[in-house]
Amino acid sequence: MLSATLKTDGDPDVVSSSIGPEAGRELPRTRATVRREGDATAVEIVAEDSSSMRAALNSYLECIRIIEDVRRIAEVKP
C-alpha cells in the first residue's frame, strides 16, 4: 500500500465541502479521507499501486487547483 497526504491552507470549510464528495466517490484500488487540521485541510490517499496513486493525486490536485482558481477570481474587485 502507498499513502500520501495533500494539505492546503485554503479556507478549510470551502475546501472540505468541495472535496468531501470527491472523497466519497469510488476510485479503483484507492481510498481517500478529507479532514480539517486547524486552518488547513488534509486529503489522505491510500492506494494499492503506483498507477492508482498517480491517478488519485492528479484528481485531487486538480480539484484543489480549481478551488483556488475560483477563490482568486471571486476576490478580484473591479
C-alpha positions in Angstrom: 0.0 0.0 0.0 1.1 3.5 -0.8 -0.1 6.6 1.1 0.1 10.4 0.5 -1.3 13.4 2.3 -2.1 16.6 0.4 -2.5 19.7 2.6 -3.9 23.1 1.5 -4.2 26.3 3.6 -7.3 27.5 1.7 -10.5 28.1 3.7 -11.0 24.7 5.4 -14.8 24.9 5.2 -14.8 25.6 1.5 -12.1 23.1 0.7 -13.6 20.3 2.8 -17.1 20.8 1.5 -15.8 20.9 -2.1 -13.5 17.9 -1.9 -15.6 15.8 0.5 -18.0 14.4 -2.1 -15.0 13.6 -4.3 -13.5 11.5 -1.5 -16.8 9.6 -1.2 -16.5 8.6 -4.9 -15.1 5.2 -5.6 -11.8 5.2 -7.4 -10.4 1.7 -8.3 -7.9 0.5 -5.7 -7.9 3.8 -3.8 -9.3 5.2 -0.6 -9.3 8.9 0.4 -10.3 10.8 3.5 -10.7 14.5 4.0 -10.1 16.2 7.4 -9.5 19.6 8.8 -6.2 20.3 10.5 -6.6 23.6 12.2 -6.7 26.2 9.5 -5.8 23.7 6.8 -7.4 20.8 5.0 -5.7 17.4 4.6 -6.6 14.8 2.0 -5.1 11.4 2.9 -4.9 9.0 0.0 -4.1 5.3 0.3 -3.7 3.3 -2.9 -2.8 -0.3 -3.8 -0.3 0.6 -6.5 1.6 3.5 -8.1 -0.7 3.9 -11.1 -3.8 4.2 -8.8 -1.9 6.7 -6.5 -0.9 8.8 -9.5 -4.5 8.9 -10.8 -5.8 9.8 -7.4 -3.2 12.5 -6.8 -3.9 14.0 -10.2 -7.6 14.1 -9.5 -7.3 15.7 -6.0 -4.6 18.2 -7.1 -6.9 19.3 -10.0 -9.8 19.8 -7.6 -7.6 21.8 -5.3 -6.4 23.9 -8.2 -9.9 24.6 -9.4 -11.0 25.7 -5.8 -8.0 28.0 -5.6 -8.7 29.5 -9.1 -12.3 30.2 -8.2 -11.3 31.8 -4.9 -8.9 34.1 -6.7 -11.5 35.0 -9.3 -14.1 35.8 -6.6 -11.6 38.0 -4.8 -11.0 40.2 -7.8 -12.7 43.5 -7.4 -13.5 45.9 -10.3 
